[in-house]
Amino acid sequence: MTPGAAATPGAAGAVARGGPWPVTEAEARAVQEELRARVERADHAPPPGTPGTLLAGVDVAYDDTHDTVAAAAVVLDGATHEVVARATECARVPFPYVPGLLAFRELPAVLAALERLDRVPDLVVCDGYGLAHPRRLGLASHLGVLTGLPTIGVAKTPFRYRHGPVGAVRGDGAPLLDGTEEVGRALRTREGVRPVYVSVGHRVGLDSACAHTLDLARRYRLPETTRRADALCRAALREALEDAGRAGH
């Protein structure tokens, strides 16, 4: 699968075309500032549950001791949620840990995993943030702009943002606020369970992002895309480390 990379000038364009990956905080922030203006908030995602659509989840797992990151991309049938494709990629961690710049640690492996798929998803769900980011370019938005695919972010914690009370019923939500700006939504996917935090990535509206999250979280707190990608990347990391251990002996 070859996602359509965004045609962007400057440093961001070089990254999108496979050019040098940023290695300093200043370079990474410059890319974020350039790409953030290219995030599209118009909704191009198919309605939840549409037969024939493909919904992908991406996630990563790390082993910092061995400087290794494993990424997984899992594609589900949009109506049945059955897995129809999967791919992984293991690589060296390409960027240091810096809050707000985590996408630069994860995206090269995520992009490589997506590239290995034999089909193009209609929507990608990221375990993280989109617009709910200090520079409005979390992993989901960054990935969306680079690939041109509709993306959303579904996070387990609200990062640095606040929200009011969330009702107890599945589907209840509350705006996730940065000051007075709504950057996402705290969304209850199961009664009696903590909400998740949904934000727009690229080419998806917030209401649509929440609707997809609810549809994908029919049985569990997290979307099925995230659950499947999480399990696959952890298994890929274990296998890579075992292979490295055998090679070392």
HELIX and SHEET records of a PDB file:
HELIX    1   1 GLY A   10  ALA A   16  1                                   7    
HELIX    2   2 GLU A   25  ARG A   36  1                                  12    
HELIX    3   3 ASP A   64  HIS A   66  5                                   3    
HELIX    4   4 ALA A  103  ARG A  116  1                                  14    
HELIX    5   5 LEU A  139  THR A  147  1                                   9    
HELIX    6   6 LEU A  206  LEU A  216  1                                  11    
HELIX    7   7 GLU A  224  GLY A  248  1                                  25    
SHEET    1   A 8 VAL A  83  ARG A  92  0                                        
SHEET    2   A 8 THR A  68  ASP A  77 -1                                        
SHEET    3   A 8 LEU A  54  ASP A  63 -1                                        
SHEET    4   A 8 LEU A 123  CYS A 126  1                                        
SHEET    5   A 8 THR A 151  ALA A 155  1                                        
SHEET    6   A 8 VAL A 196  HIS A 202 -1                                        
SHEET    7   A 8 GLU A 181  LEU A 187 -1                                        
SHEET    8   A 8 GLY A 173  ASP A 178 -1                                        
END                                                                             
